[in-house]
Amino acid sequence: MTAAMLNSTEANQQCLWGPCGYPLQDCTPAGLSRHLKEYHFDDVINLWDDRRRGLCQWSAHGHPCGKEMLYEGYGKHIASVHLGSISRICPRCDHKFARMDSLQRHLRQSCRGVSV
């Protein structure tokens, strides 16, 4: 998948946090965190706190993901696990990795440079 394909996927992405459905303009971790803060953690009862722990409510196969994490990790988690918007393609073998650090580890330790 090329960067252009990833970007076109992002352009059509809707928020799947609970029943939201709002079109997402920015599928980077920072953009997703901004959306969550503005639309899902914007009242007195449900305030955003980076150090607070919570469950991911992104819909995965019709059910909330449910993974527990710090609020500050929601954006990166959604971008990498649910959207693949920060995924990277190995320039040697074309394998797809969820994050840059995974790709770098692959290049250092195991890439044989052949597409399988």
C-alpha positions in Angstrom: 0.0 0.0 0.0 1.5 3.3 -1.0 1.4 6.6 1.0 -1.2 7.9 -1.5 -3.4 4.9 -0.8 -3.1 5.4 3.0 -4.0 9.1 2.5 -7.1 8.3 0.5 -8.2 5.8 3.1 -7.8 8.5 5.7 -9.8 11.0 3.7 -12.9 8.7 3.9 -12.5 7.7 7.6 -15.3 8.3 10.1 -14.9 8.3 13.8 -16.0 4.9 15.2 -15.7 5.9 18.8 -19.0 4.9 20.2 -21.9 6.1 17.9 -20.0 9.2 16.7 -19.6 8.7 12.9 -18.1 12.2 12.4 -15.8 12.4 9.4 -12.1 12.6 10.4 -10.0 15.2 8.6 -6.7 14.3 10.4 -5.9 10.6 11.1 -2.5 11.3 12.7 -2.2 10.4 16.4 -2.4 14.1 17.3 -5.4 14.7 15.1 -7.3 11.7 16.6 -6.5 12.9 20.1 -7.8 16.4 19.2 -11.0 14.9 17.9 -11.5 12.7 21.0 -10.9 15.7 23.3 -13.3 18.0 21.4 -16.1 15.5 20.8 -15.9 12.8 23.4 -14.1 14.2 26.5 -15.6 17.7 26.5 -17.9 17.8 29.5 -17.5 18.1 33.3 -18.3 14.4 33.8 -15.9 13.1 31.2 -12.8 15.3 31.2 -9.6 14.4 29.3 -6.6 13.7 31.6 -3.5 12.3 29.9 -2.7 10.2 33.0 -6.1 8.7 33.4 -6.7 5.1 32.3 -9.7 4.1 30.2 -11.0 1.6 27.7 -10.8 2.2 23.9 -14.3 2.6 22.6 -13.4 2.4 18.9 -15.7 0.0 17.2 -13.9 -3.1 16.0 -16.1 -5.6 14.2 -19.3 -4.1 15.8 -18.0 -4.1 19.4 -15.8 -1.6 21.3 -12.1 -2.5 21.2 -12.0 -2.4 25.0 -8.2 -2.2 25.3 -7.2 -0.4 28.5 -4.6 2.4 28.2 -3.8 5.9 29.3 -5.9 8.6 27.6 -2.7 10.0 26.1 -2.2 6.8 24.2 -5.7 6.7 22.5 -4.6 8.7 19.4 -1.6 6.5 18.7 -3.5 3.3 19.4 -6.4 4.2 17.1 -4.0 5.4 14.3 -1.8 2.3 14.5 -4.2 -0.5 15.4 -7.6 0.5 14.0 -6.7 2.8 11.0 -3.2 1.9 10.0 -2.7 5.5 9.3 0.9 5.5 10.7 1.8 2.3 9.1 5.0 2.1 7.1 6.0 -0.1 4.1 9.5 -1.7 4.1 11.4 -0.3 1.1 13.2 -3.6 0.6 10.5 -6.3 0.9 7.2 -4.4 0.9 5.9 -5.8 4.2 3.6 -3.4 6.1 4.3 -2.4 9.7 2.0 -0.7 12.1 4.6 1.8 13.3 8.0 3.2 12.3 9.8 1.6 15.2 8.6 -1.8 14.1 9.9 -1.1 10.6 13.2 0.0 11.9 13.6 -3.1 14.0 12.7 -5.3 11.0 15.3 -3.5 8.8 18.0 -4.0 11.5 17.2 -7.5 12.5 15.4 -9.6 9.9 14.7 -8.0 6.5 16.1 -10.1 3.7 15.0 -7.7 1.0 12.7 -10.1 -0.8 9.0 -9.7 -1.2 7.2 -12.9 0.0 
